[in-house]
Amino acid sequence: MDTHSPARPADRPPEQTGKPQSRTTFWNSLSDVAGRIRRAFRLTPITKRRWANFKANRRGYWSMWLFLAAFVFTMCAEFIANDKPIIAVYKGEVLFPVLIDYPEEKFGGFLALTNYKDPVIEQEIKANGWMIWPPIRHSPLRAVRDYPTRKTLDGQCLGFPSPPPWASNAAFCEKPPASYLSIANRNWLGTDDGGRDVVARIIYGFRISILFGLILTVLSSVIGVISGALQGYFGGWVDLIAQRFLEIWSSMPYLYVLIIIANVLAPGFWTLLLVMLAFNWTHLVGVVRAEFLRGRNFEYITAARALGLSDATIMFKHLLPNAMVATLTFLPFQLTGAIAALTALDFLGLGLPPPEPSLGELLKQGKDNLQAPWLGLSAFGSIALLLSLLVFIGEAVRDALDPRKTFR
């Protein structure tokens, strides 16, 4: 064999193979990442037992799915209830009015915003293209423009709030337009005192309530858990000073703070969220603090200190998982309390400014318009359904995390 002959590709060392080696390294790295993801989401035996206990509570289990379905449904509110088409094709151009505000001059008008329910604009678009409308052709912020008023028993024309079509057999004061007679244009739960569709306001108000409650619960839980962990783990002067601060802070009536802010600033979603967050984070501090005080002297924590682990590692990797069992039990009830608080503030006129859709504001309209029972009943039914689902979920979570609770 000639010792000076060139080496074959198979005889080359691995570092000289170039692209095949890099491809192999890429797939090995990808497999390693996939394995890490599978291990991260692998259910431990205790998690499987808790999930089985949660599923055994049929009321809480199905309440969770109903709540998730309502949450996903309301997240797509713009595509369900809106006075703008979802998609329109005009003179060969594809438009998305539900996402983009087009000026009326685009369709031959002169206004800054297009009213797609205007018969002139509607006929113009249909003559040069087509539109796909949401199932409910009403906005929660704008009054119904083509609503035909009804007559009272003495012959007078009713104004707003107007009853649902299935709850009133009174004659119309004038002939209703053809567009109103379609199913999507009907006000199936009537209109409020501003002429806005009640169904659309319930859908959007439902979404605002859920989002407000979720954001407030998550942020207040994070702050409360960190505060309780620091107090319970370090104790001493840290715990003493923090406890005295909590006693003073918790005694402040946040309702008066909201009244002051409502007179100084225009109340809005984020303003209310920040004010309530400033007082709502204290609810979980006591629970987390008690769990850390109980667990900081356990043998495995003493061993972790002896091994030289940092305080942050011990707190959040070893102590916090044990404390989270008690904390997670309170989270659904925290969410319920946050939604109920927003509803109460809206009912008192200290919440979201009108005409923002809100279940509490709709409930207030029902109180102010006793002659229109559909307002109060619609708002009460929506609030009762939402809070009941969350309470049932909270009971199921509490039973699932209870080590003494077993289901057969």
C-alpha positions as CSV (number, residue, x, y, z in Angstrom):
1,M,0.0,0.0,0.0
2,D,1.3,3.4,-1.0
3,T,1.8,5.5,2.2
4,H,1.7,8.7,0.2
5,S,-1.8,8.0,-1.4
6,P,-4.5,10.5,-0.4
7,A,-6.8,9.4,2.4
8,R,-10.3,8.4,1.5
9,P,-13.2,10.5,2.9
10,A,-14.1,7.7,5.3
11,D,-10.6,7.7,6.8
12,R,-10.6,11.4,7.6
13,P,-10.8,12.5,11.2
14,P,-14.3,13.7,12.3
15,E,-13.2,17.4,12.6
16,Q,-12.4,17.4,8.8
17,T,-15.8,16.1,7.6
18,G,-17.3,19.6,7.5
19,K,-21.1,19.9,6.7
20,P,-22.1,16.3,7.6
21,Q,-20.6,16.7,11.1
22,S,-22.3,20.1,11.6
23,R,-25.6,18.5,10.5
24,T,-25.2,15.7,13.0
25,T,-24.4,18.2,15.8
26,F,-27.5,20.2,15.0
27,W,-29.8,17.2,15.2
28,N,-28.1,16.0,18.4
29,S,-28.7,19.5,19.9
30,L,-32.3,19.5,18.7
31,S,-32.9,16.1,20.2
32,D,-31.4,17.2,23.5
33,V,-33.7,20.3,23.6
34,A,-36.7,18.1,22.8
35,G,-35.7,15.7,25.6
36,R,-35.4,18.6,28.0
37,I,-38.9,19.9,27.1
38,R,-40.4,16.4,27.5
39,R,-38.8,16.1,30.9
40,A,-40.0,19.5,31.9
41,F,-43.6,18.7,31.1
42,R,-43.5,15.1,32.4
43,L,-46.1,14.6,35.1
44,T,-44.8,13.4,38.4
45,P,-46.8,10.7,40.3
46,I,-48.0,13.3,42.8
47,T,-49.1,15.7,39.9
48,K,-51.0,12.8,38.3
49,R,-52.7,12.0,41.6
50,R,-53.7,15.7,42.0
51,W,-55.0,15.9,38.4
52,A,-57.0,12.7,39.0
53,N,-58.5,14.2,42.1
54,F,-59.4,17.4,40.2
55,K,-61.1,15.4,37.4
56,A,-63.0,13.4,40.0
57,N,-64.7,16.6,41.1
58,R,-67.0,16.6,38.0
59,R,-68.6,20.0,38.9
60,G,-65.2,21.7,39.1
61,Y,-63.8,19.9,36.1
62,W,-66.6,20.9,33.7
63,S,-66.7,24.4,35.2
64,M,-63.0,24.7,34.2
65,W,-63.8,23.8,30.6
66,L,-66.8,26.1,30.5
67,F,-64.7,29.0,31.9
68,L,-62.0,28.3,29.3
69,A,-64.5,28.2,26.5
70,A,-66.0,31.5,27.7
71,F,-62.5,33.0,27.9
72,V,-61.6,32.0,24.4
73,F,-65.0,33.1,23.1
74,T,-64.7,36.6,24.6
75,M,-61.1,37.0,23.4
76,C,-62.5,36.9,19.9
77,A,-65.1,39.5,20.7
78,E,-64.2,41.8,17.8
79,F,-65.0,39.0,15.4
80,I,-68.3,38.1,17.1
81,A,-69.9,41.4,17.9
82,N,-69.0,44.5,15.9
83,D,-70.5,47.0,13.5
84,K,-67.6,46.6,11.1
85,P,-67.2,43.7,8.6
86,I,-64.5,41.2,9.4
87,I,-63.2,41.3,5.9
88,A,-64.3,43.2,2.7
89,V,-63.2,43.2,-0.9
90,Y,-63.7,46.5,-2.6
91,K,-62.6,47.0,-6.2
92,G,-60.2,44.1,-6.0
93,E,-58.6,45.3,-2.8
94,V,-58.8,43.1,0.4
95,L,-59.7,45.1,3.4
96,F,-59.9,44.2,7.1
97,P,-62.2,46.8,8.7
98,V,-62.4,45.0,12.0
99,L,-58.7,45.6,12.5
100,I,-58.1,48.9,10.5
101,D,-60.2,52.1,10.5
102,Y,-60.5,53.1,6.9
103,P,-61.7,56.7,6.1
104,E,-65.0,57.0,4.3
105,E,-63.4,58.7,1.3
106,K,-62.1,55.3,0.3
107,F,-65.7,54.4,-0.5
108,G,-66.6,57.7,-2.0
109,G,-67.6,59.5,1.2
110,F,-66.1,62.4,3.1
111,L,-66.2,61.4,6.8
112,A,-63.1,60.4,8.8
113,L,-64.4,57.0,9.8
114,T,-66.6,54.7,7.8
115,N,-70.1,53.7,8.9
116,Y,-70.4,50.3,7.2
117,K,-74.1,50.0,8.1
118,D,-74.9,53.2,6.2
119,P,-77.1,52.0,3.3
120,V,-75.1,54.2,0.8
121,I,-71.8,52.7,1.9
122,E,-73.2,49.2,2.1
123,Q,-74.6,49.4,-1.5
124,E,-71.3,50.9,-2.8
125,I,-69.2,48.0,-1.4
126,K,-71.7,45.4,-2.5
127,A,-71.7,46.9,-6.0
128,N,-67.9,46.7,-6.2
129,G,-67.1,43.6,-4.0
130,W,-68.5,41.9,-1.0
131,M,-68.3,41.8,2.9
132,I,-68.3,39.2,5.6
133,W,-70.0,40.4,8.8
134,P,-69.7,39.2,12.4
135,P,-72.6,37.1,13.8
136,I,-73.7,40.2,15.8
137,R,-73.6,43.4,13.8
138,H,-73.5,45.8,16.8
139,S,-70.7,47.6,18.7
140,P,-70.7,47.8,22.5
141,L,-69.7,51.5,22.3
142,R,-72.1,52.9,19.7
143,A,-75.9,53.2,19.7
144,V,-78.0,51.2,17.3
145,R,-78.7,53.7,14.5
146,D,-81.5,51.9,12.7
147,Y,-83.5,50.7,15.7
148,P,-87.2,51.2,15.2
149,T,-89.0,52.6,18.3
150,R,-92.1,50.9,19.7
151,K,-95.4,52.3,20.9
152,T,-96.6,52.3,24.4
153,L,-100.2,51.5,25.4
154,D,-101.1,55.2,25.2
155,G,-99.7,55.5,21.7
156,Q,-96.4,57.2,22.6
157,C,-93.1,56.1,21.1
158,L,-90.7,54.4,23.5
159,G,-87.1,55.5,23.7
160,F,-84.1,53.7,25.1
161,P,-83.7,51.3,26.9
162,S,-85.7,49.2,24.4
163,P,-86.9,45.7,25.1
164,P,-85.8,42.5,23.3
165,P,-87.9,41.6,20.2
166,W,-89.1,38.4,21.9
167,A,-90.3,40.2,25.0
168,S,-92.5,42.8,23.4
169,N,-95.4,42.6,21.1
170,A,-95.9,46.4,20.9
171,A,-96.2,47.8,17.4
172,F,-93.3,49.8,15.8
173,C,-93.7,53.5,15.5
174,E,-92.4,53.3,12.0
175,K,-91.7,50.6,9.5
176,P,-88.4,48.9,10.5
177,P,-85.7,49.0,7.8
178,A,-85.0,45.8,6.0
179,S,-81.5,45.5,7.4
180,Y,-82.9,45.4,11.0
181,L,-85.1,42.4,10.3
182,S,-82.0,40.2,9.7
183,I,-81.0,37.9,12.6
184,A,-77.6,39.5,13.0
185,N,-79.1,43.0,13.4
186,R,-81.7,42.1,16.0
187,N,-81.1,43.2,19.6
188,W,-81.8,39.8,21.3
189,L,-81.4,41.2,24.8
190,G,-82.6,44.7,24.0
191,T,-80.6,47.9,24.3
192,D,-79.4,49.9,27.3
193,D,-80.3,53.5,28.1
194,G,-77.7,54.7,25.6
195,G,-79.2,52.7,22.7
196,R,-76.3,50.2,22.7
197,D,-76.8,46.5,22.2
198,V,-76.9,44.5,25.5
199,V,-75.5,41.3,24.0
200,A,-72.4,43.1,22.7
201,R,-71.8,44.9,26.0
202,I,-72.1,41.6,27.9
203,I,-69.5,39.9,25.7
204,Y,-67.0,42.7,26.0
205,G,-67.8,43.3,29.7
206,F,-67.2,39.6,30.3
207,R,-63.8,39.9,28.7
208,I,-62.8,43.0,30.6
209,S,-63.8,41.3,33.9
210,I,-61.8,38.2,33.2
211,L,-58.7,40.1,32.0
212,F,-58.8,42.5,34.9
213,G,-59.2,39.6,37.4
214,L,-56.4,37.5,35.8
215,I,-53.9,40.4,35.6
216,L,-54.6,41.6,39.1
217,T,-54.4,38.0,40.6
218,V,-51.1,37.2,38.9
219,L,-49.4,40.5,39.8
220,S,-50.7,40.5,43.4
221,S,-49.7,36.9,43.8
222,V,-46.2,37.5,42.6
223,I,-45.7,40.4,45.0
224,G,-47.4,38.7,47.9
225,V,-45.4,35.5,47.4
226,I,-42.0,37.3,47.3
227,S,-42.9,39.4,50.3
228,G,-44.1,36.4,52.3
229,A,-41.0,34.4,51.3
230,L,-38.6,37.1,52.5
231,Q,-40.4,37.5,55.8
232,G,-40.7,33.8,56.5
233,Y,-37.2,32.8,55.5
234,F,-35.1,35.6,57.1
235,G,-37.4,36.3,60.1
236,G,-36.0,38.6,62.8
237,W,-36.0,42.3,62.1
238,V,-37.0,41.8,58.5
239,D,-40.2,40.0,59.6
240,L,-40.9,42.4,62.4
241,I,-40.6,45.6,60.3
242,A,-42.6,44.0,57.4
243,Q,-45.4,42.9,59.7
244,R,-45.7,46.4,61.2
245,F,-45.8,47.9,57.7
246,L,-48.5,45.4,56.6
247,E,-50.6,46.2,59.7
248,I,-50.6,49.9,58.8
249,W,-51.0,49.4,55.1
250,S,-53.9,46.9,55.4
251,S,-55.8,49.3,57.7
252,M,-56.0,51.9,54.9
253,P,-59.5,52.0,53.3
254,Y,-58.7,51.7,49.6
255,L,-62.3,52.6,48.7
256,Y,-61.6,56.2,49.9
257,V,-58.4,56.2,47.9
258,L,-60.3,55.3,44.8
259,I,-62.8,58.1,45.4
260,I,-60.0,60.6,45.7
261,I,-58.3,59.2,42.5
262,A,-61.7,59.3,40.7
263,N,-61.9,63.0,41.5
264,V,-58.3,63.8,40.5
265,L,-57.7,61.4,37.6
266,A,-59.9,59.9,35.0
267,P,-60.4,56.3,36.2
268,G,-59.4,53.7,33.6
269,F,-58.5,50.1,33.3
270,W,-54.8,50.5,34.3
271,T,-55.5,53.2,36.9
272,L,-57.9,50.9,38.7
273,L,-55.5,48.0,38.3
274,L,-52.6,49.8,39.9
275,V,-54.7,51.1,42.8
276,M,-56.2,47.7,43.6
277,L,-52.8,46.1,43.2
278,A,-51.4,48.4,45.8
279,F,-53.8,46.9,48.4
280,N,-54.6,43.4,47.0
281,W,-51.0,41.9,47.3
282,T,-51.3,41.6,51.1
283,H,-53.8,38.7,51.0
284,L,-51.2,36.0,50.3
285,V,-48.4,37.3,52.4
286,G,-49.6,35.6,55.6
287,V,-50.0,32.2,54.0
288,V,-46.6,32.2,52.3
289,R,-44.9,33.6,55.4
290,A,-46.4,30.8,57.6
291,E,-45.2,28.1,55.2
292,F,-41.7,29.5,55.1
293,L,-41.5,29.9,58.9
294,R,-42.5,26.3,59.2
295,G,-40.2,24.9,56.5
296,R,-37.0,26.9,57.0
297,N,-35.8,24.7,59.9
298,F,-36.5,21.4,58.1
299,E,-33.5,19.0,57.8
300,Y,-33.2,19.2,54.1
301,I,-33.0,23.1,54.3
302,T,-30.3,22.8,56.9
303,A,-28.5,20.4,54.6
304,A,-28.8,22.8,51.7
305,R,-27.3,25.5,53.8
306,A,-24.4,23.2,54.8
307,L,-23.8,22.5,51.1
308,G,-23.3,26.2,50.5
309,L,-26.4,26.9,48.4
310,S,-27.4,30.5,48.2
311,D,-30.5,31.9,50.0
312,A,-32.3,32.6,46.7
313,T,-31.8,29.0,45.6
314,I,-33.0,27.6,48.9
315,M,-36.0,29.9,49.0
316,F,-37.3,29.6,45.4
317,K,-36.1,26.1,44.5
318,H,-36.6,24.1,47.7
319,L,-39.0,26.0,50.0
320,L,-41.3,27.7,47.5
321,P,-42.7,24.5,45.8
322,N,-43.9,23.3,49.2
323,A,-45.5,26.7,50.0
324,M,-47.2,26.9,46.6
325,V,-49.6,24.1,47.5
326,A,-51.3,26.4,50.0
327,T,-51.0,29.4,47.7
328,L,-52.6,27.8,44.7
329,T,-55.6,26.9,46.7
330,F,-56.3,30.6,47.2
331,L,-55.8,31.7,43.6
332,P,-59.3,30.9,42.2
333,F,-60.9,32.7,45.1
334,Q,-58.5,35.7,44.6
335,L,-59.7,35.8,41.0
336,T,-63.3,35.8,42.1
337,G,-62.7,38.6,44.6
338,A,-60.9,40.7,41.9
339,I,-63.8,40.4,39.5
340,A,-66.4,41.1,42.2
341,A,-64.4,44.2,43.3
342,L,-64.4,45.6,39.7
343,T,-68.1,44.9,39.4
344,A,-68.8,46.7,42.7
345,L,-66.7,49.7,41.7
346,D,-68.4,49.9,38.3
347,F,-71.8,49.7,40.0
348,L,-70.8,52.6,42.3
349,G,-69.6,54.7,39.4
350,L,-66.0,54.5,40.5
351,G,-64.8,52.0,37.9
352,L,-64.4,52.1,34.2
353,P,-65.6,55.4,32.6
354,P,-68.7,55.1,30.4
355,P,-69.3,54.1,27.7
356,E,-66.8,51.3,28.4
357,P,-68.7,48.0,28.5
358,S,-68.9,46.7,32.1
359,L,-71.1,44.2,33.9
360,G,-71.2,46.4,36.9
361,E,-72.3,49.4,34.9
362,L,-75.0,47.3,33.2
363,L,-76.2,46.2,36.6
364,K,-76.4,49.9,37.7
365,Q,-78.5,50.6,34.6
366,G,-80.9,47.8,35.7
367,K,-81.2,49.5,39.1
368,D,-81.8,52.9,37.6
369,N,-84.3,51.5,35.0
370,L,-86.6,49.2,36.8
371,Q,-89.1,49.4,33.9
372,A,-86.4,47.6,31.8
373,P,-85.9,44.3,33.7
374,W,-83.9,42.8,30.9
375,L,-80.9,45.0,31.8
376,G,-80.6,43.8,35.5
377,L,-81.4,40.2,34.7
378,S,-78.9,40.0,31.9
379,A,-76.1,41.6,34.0
380,F,-77.0,39.5,37.1
381,G,-77.1,36.3,35.1
382,S,-73.6,37.0,33.5
383,I,-72.0,37.9,36.8
384,A,-73.6,34.9,38.6
385,L,-72.4,32.5,35.9
386,L,-68.9,33.8,35.9
387,L,-68.4,33.8,39.7
388,S,-70.1,30.4,40.1
389,L,-67.7,28.8,37.6
390,L,-64.7,30.3,39.4
391,V,-66.0,29.1,42.8
392,F,-66.5,25.6,41.6
393,I,-63.0,25.6,40.0
394,G,-61.6,26.8,43.3
395,E,-63.3,24.0,45.3
396,A,-61.9,21.4,42.9
397,V,-58.4,22.9,43.1
398,R,-58.6,22.9,46.9
399,D,-59.7,19.2,47.0
400,A,-57.1,18.2,44.5
401,L,-54.2,19.8,46.5
402,D,-55.5,18.4,49.8
403,P,-53.3,15.3,50.6
404,R,-56.1,13.9,52.9
405,K,-58.7,14.1,50.2
406,T,-59.3,11.0,48.2
407,F,-61.9,10.2,45.5
408,R,-63.2,6.8,44.4
